[in-house]
Amino acid sequence: MTNWTSSPARPSETGTVAWNLFDIDSKFGDVELHSNVTEYLNHLPKFDETTTP
């Protein structure tokens, strides 16, 4: 299970944030770590370098 409680939220909000992320992950899609998303996006070609078919 992913540790969602390491968010920068105040301690009183940590449980709510964790629950919301769990809910999103189980219903709608994947919840990924910020570092994973940033790394993925940084490896995509820049918009100026793309072409339209």
Phi and psi in degrees as a GROMACS rama.xvg file:
@    title "Ramachandran Plot"
@    xaxis  label "Phi"
@    yaxis  label "Psi"
@TYPE xy
-73.2526  142.132  THR-2
-86.545  96.5906  ASN-3
-88.8722  -2.74794  TRP-4
-85.0744  4.4648  THR-5
-91.8898  23.9783  SER-6
-74.0012  161.013  SER-7
-78.4218  10.4589  PRO-8
-67.2784  158.927  ALA-9
-63.0454  152.072  ARG-10
-53.5678  -34.1618  PRO-11
-69.1968  -21.3049  SER-12
-97.1758  -10.0898  GLU-13
-57.613  -44.8776  THR-14
-63.6195  -40.4819  GLY-15
-65.8619  -43.8695  THR-16
-61.5468  -45.6079  VAL-17
-60.8489  -43.5663  ALA-18
-64.7104  -44.3914  TRP-19
-61.2651  -42.4919  ASN-20
-66.1701  -39.0514  LEU-21
-61.4368  -43.7511  PHE-22
-63.3958  -45.1321  ASP-23
-61.6175  -45.2533  ILE-24
-61.7189  -39.6975  ASP-25
-80.4957  -26.3768  SER-26
-100.682  -46.2868  LYS-27
-108.989  -37.7174  PHE-28
-179.613  -168.362  GLY-29
-87.5104  139.027  ASP-30
-101.366  121.385  VAL-31
-115.55  156.361  GLU-32
-66.7175  146.103  LEU-33
-55.1543  -42.1177  HIS-34
-63.8308  -37.1126  SER-35
-66.5897  -42.3829  ASN-36
-67.0135  -44.155  VAL-37
-60.917  -44.0731  THR-38
-61.8965  -44.3425  GLU-39
-60.7037  -48.0511  TYR-40
-65.464  -35.1226  LEU-41
-68.7312  -20.2872  ASN-42
-91.6451  -5.68821  HIS-43
-77.5507  150.191  LEU-44
-66.5646  148.334  PRO-45
-66.7186  150.024  LYS-46
-55.7211  -40.1732  PHE-47
-63.4249  -22.0916  ASP-48
-92.2666  0.909766  GLU-49
-97.9249  158.708  THR-50
-126.19  154.196  THR-51
-97.0605  130.792  THR-52
